[in-house]
Amino acid sequence: MLWDLLLGIISLVLDVLSHYRTKFRGRRSSVKHLKQSLRQAKDFAQYEDIALRLDYDIGNDVWRRNPQSRKYDHRVIADRLVQLRRARTKEDIPVLLDLLRSGLLRNLANISDKQLYNRSYLGTKVLIQDYVTEVMNCLEFIRVAPPNSSPFLSVEKKLQFFKDTRHSYGLSALVLQGGASFGMFHLGIARALWEQGLIPTVISGTAIGAIIAALICIFPDEELSPLLYEDTINLNAFDKRGSSGQTLRKIRRFFREGYILDISVLGELCRDNIGDITFEEAFMKTNRVLNITINSTSANSVPSTLNYLTAPNVLIWTAALASNALPGLYEPVELLCKDTAGTIIPWAPYGGVRFTRASDAETPFERLSELFNVNNFIISQARPYLAPLLSSPLHRHRRRGWYLKFLKVLGLEISHRLSQLCLVGAVPASAESYIKSVTTTQSEITLVPSLAFKDFLKLFRHPTYDEIHYWINKGERATWPAMSLLKVRGLVEITLRECYEALRHEEKLSSHGRKLTGTRLASSSRGREKAAPELSPTTPNLGARRSRKRSRTMDTTLAKLRPSSTDPRFFLRGSTSDGK
């Protein structure tokens, strides 16, 4: 009897253990399958759906709902969220304006720390996403609030508020670096950002990144879709040179002329796709700020970051070509510009001076911060000799977490010691350039491609449309894991810009209406015997439109604002594209 009871207990324990073992194995198998599916997602919507299921299976949804973490001060964010929501719902405009002016920081309470975006595959703490959403709601609330609801809400005062707040908040910049055939990776980064409405207005590029940056900055939003989704890049320049005898031709050119590749082929590619457009013309067309970093062969010149402020009349395609002219690989390039009559001539300030690609140490970060108040950098790193050594800090393999942490500490220590050697001049210039190029800061988000050995075999091959699609896909998949971080860092900035531009448009319409009214009054006073002119059926009644706008209540305004997020996929913004 006792033996039967003991056997029954043992059998029960074994059944329970077998059940949990099977359940655990099934869970591990499910998680492994979801992770594999995540890496093979075809678009961001599919990536979000898979990431949502993966977070639920792992239990990351519980972590997201718990506001506490050592990585940021959740109490500060919770208090700010309550204060902003209370001021908005009570329509307390002075308090709301003060709260936004004093506390609108990109990294308030450390909410932009990358470690907060390494746990969940979908996003970060729900408290952070609710806070960002509420800030956007408050900004939109101020923009659409009727001017007669508060003495603080005239169009002029709104414009001044958004102008000052934009300046204090700072701008983001997309920096495209490198690199040979890997450079098409930048197009994938741009497509992923454009679909979410996150492309910054400041874009910088070097080498192939300069060509991609130029293409993005010469097309307005409505014309970007063909560039990002269709085979619109003209590759005919490569078709004019046959593949036979390539190696012998390059060797002969190197010994005769001192460089390996023919710059005229790349120059034809740049001109065919970019055209004879200057930095200033591109800025006026798209409102995007293109920056291209180059170097001069003259000993008396300094490296230059070319843009619509420093070189407004320089032809973009010649600057992009110069940015690719790596010494020993291509011959130096002479920059061209347009004179006042539109004639293309050599760039006057440096007539006769030829330009080459800037070294790695000559990064545009400091110059962009000086000129455009940039304090958030999105770096697309495709340099073949750097990308394999860099990795995204987001979503590393759990079992190798301790190993990667050890390597990170070791790398930081080595970087610190090398930086000290650079300060005392004990490091060669070439090594110093390399050290500076791999050093990142908390204000940078570095996106790198996942490279295979076969990718390096195609490093210097002429690109085909199939290879362009291949690298675009790599760029998108490198961006999706960082999308939540990119949104938290960028959406408030974009909302500020949109509100400011909308108010400027309203002010122009209002000013135009006042001019029309003044003209009619003057005509009426000159001919009082004549009847006052009637509005044309095609002329908008601006006065009536403004009175309708003034008659709107705050309740109507509040009803149109974004609700706090309940969907764990969050936030924030749908696609700005019309689809593929």
Rosetta blueprint (number, residue, H / E / L):
1 M L
2 L H
3 W H
4 D H
5 L H
6 L H
7 L H
8 G H
9 I H
10 I H
11 S H
12 L H
13 V H
14 L H
15 D H
16 V H
17 L H
18 S H
19 H H
20 Y H
21 R H
22 T H
23 K H
24 F H
25 R H
26 G H
27 R H
28 R H
29 S H
30 S H
31 V H
32 K H
33 H H
34 L H
35 K H
36 Q H
37 S H
38 L H
39 R H
40 Q L
41 A L
42 K L
43 D L
44 F H
45 A H
46 Q H
47 Y H
48 E H
49 D H
50 I H
51 A H
52 L H
53 R H
54 L H
55 D H
56 Y H
57 D H
58 I H
59 G L
60 N H
61 D H
62 V H
63 W H
64 R H
65 R H
66 N L
67 P L
68 Q L
69 S L
70 R L
71 K L
72 Y L
73 D L
74 H H
75 R H
76 V H
77 I H
78 A H
79 D H
80 R H
81 L H
82 V H
83 Q H
84 L H
85 R H
86 R H
87 A H
88 R H
89 T H
90 K L
91 E L
92 D L
93 I H
94 P H
95 V H
96 L H
97 L H
98 D H
99 L H
100 L H
101 R H
102 S H
103 G H
104 L L
105 L L
106 R L
107 N L
108 L H
109 A H
110 N H
111 I L
112 S L
113 D L
114 K H
115 Q H
116 L H
117 Y H
118 N L
119 R L
120 S L
121 Y L
122 L L
123 G L
124 T L
125 K L
126 V H
127 L H
128 I H
129 Q H
130 D H
131 Y H
132 V H
133 T H
134 E H
135 V H
136 M H
137 N H
138 C H
139 L H
140 E H
141 F H
142 I H
143 R H
144 V H
145 A L
146 P L
147 P H
148 N H
149 S H
150 S L
151 P L
152 F L
153 L L
154 S L
155 V H
156 E H
157 K H
158 K H
159 L H
160 Q H
161 F H
162 F H
163 K H
164 D H
165 T H
166 R H
167 H H
168 S H
169 Y H
170 G L
171 L E
172 S E
173 A E
174 L E
175 V E
176 L E
177 Q E
178 G L
179 G L
180 A H
181 S H
182 F H
183 G H
184 M H
185 F H
186 H H
187 L H
188 G H
189 I H
190 A H
191 R H
192 A H
193 L H
194 W H
195 E H
196 Q L
197 G L
198 L L
199 I L
200 P L
201 T L
202 V E
203 I E
204 S E
205 G E
206 T E
207 A L
208 I H
209 G H
210 A H
211 I H
212 I H
213 A H
214 A H
215 L H
216 I H
217 C H
218 I H
219 F L
220 P L
221 D H
222 E H
223 E H
224 L H
225 S H
226 P H
227 L H
228 L H
229 Y H
230 E L
231 D L
232 T L
233 I L
234 N L
235 L L
236 N H
237 A H
238 F H
239 D H
240 K L
241 R L
242 G L
243 S L
244 S L
245 G L
246 Q H
247 T H
248 L H
249 R H
250 K H
251 I H
252 R H
253 R H
254 F H
255 F H
256 R H
257 E H
258 G L
259 Y L
260 I L
261 L L
262 D L
263 I H
264 S H
265 V H
266 L H
267 G H
268 E H
269 L H
270 C H
271 R H
272 D H
273 N H
274 I H
275 G L
276 D L
277 I L
278 T E
279 F H
280 E H
281 E H
282 A H
283 F H
284 M H
285 K H
286 T H
287 N L
288 R L
289 V E
290 L E
291 N E
292 I E
293 T E
294 I E
295 N E
296 S E
297 T L
298 S L
299 A L
300 N L
301 S L
302 V L
303 P L
304 S E
305 T E
306 L E
307 N L
308 Y L
309 L L
310 T L
311 A L
312 P L
313 N L
314 V E
315 L E
316 I H
317 W H
318 T H
319 A H
320 A H
321 L H
322 A H
323 S H
324 N H
325 A L
326 L L
327 P E
328 G L
329 L L
330 Y E
331 E L
332 P L
333 V E
334 E L
335 L L
336 L E
337 C E
338 K E
339 D L
340 T L
341 A L
342 G L
343 T L
344 I E
345 I E
346 P E
347 W L
348 A H
349 P H
350 Y H
351 G L
352 G L
353 V L
354 R L
355 F E
356 T E
357 R E
358 A L
359 S L
360 D L
361 A L
362 E L
363 T L
364 P L
365 F H
366 E H
367 R H
368 L H
369 S H
370 E H
371 L H
372 F H
373 N L
374 V E
375 N E
376 N E
377 F E
378 I E
379 I E
380 S E
381 Q E
382 A L
383 R L
384 P L
385 Y L
386 L L
387 A H
388 P H
389 L H
390 L L
391 S L
392 S L
393 P L
394 L L
395 H L
396 R L
397 H L
398 R H
399 R H
400 R H
401 G H
402 W H
403 Y H
404 L H
405 K H
406 F H
407 L H
408 K H
409 V H
410 L H
411 G H
412 L H
413 E H
414 I H
415 S H
416 H H
417 R H
418 L H
419 S H
420 Q H
421 L H
422 C H
423 L H
424 V L
425 G L
426 A L
427 V L
428 P L
429 A H
430 S H
431 A H
432 E H
433 S H
434 Y H
435 I H
436 K H
437 S H
438 V H
439 T L
440 T L
441 T L
442 Q L
443 S L
444 E E
445 I E
446 T E
447 L E
448 V L
449 P L
450 S L
451 L L
452 A L
453 F H
454 K H
455 D H
456 F H
457 L H
458 K L
459 L L
460 F L
461 R L
462 H L
463 P L
464 T L
465 Y H
466 D H
467 E H
468 I H
469 H H
470 Y H
471 W H
472 I H
473 N H
474 K H
475 G H
476 E H
477 R H
478 A H
479 T H
480 W H
481 P H
482 A H
483 M H
484 S H
485 L H
486 L H
487 K H
488 V H
489 R H
490 G H
491 L H
492 V H
493 E H
494 I H
495 T H
496 L H
497 R H
498 E H
499 C H
500 Y H
501 E H
502 A H
503 L H
504 R H
505 H H
506 E H
507 E H
508 K H
509 L H
510 S H
511 S H
512 H H
513 G H
514 R H
515 K H
516 L H
517 T H
518 G H
519 T H
520 R H
521 L H
522 A H
523 S H
524 S H
525 S H
526 R H
527 G L
528 R L
529 E L
530 K L
531 A L
532 A L
533 P L
534 E L
535 L L
536 S L
537 P L
538 T L
539 T L
540 P L
541 N L
542 L H
543 G H
544 A H
545 R H
546 R H
547 S H
548 R H
549 K H
550 R H
551 S H
552 R L
553 T L
554 M H
555 D H
556 T H
557 T H
558 L H
559 A H
560 K L
561 L L
562 R L
563 P L
564 S L
565 S L
566 T L
567 D L
568 P L
569 R L
570 F L
571 F L
572 L L
573 R L
574 G L
575 S L
576 T L
577 S L
578 D L
579 G L
580 K L
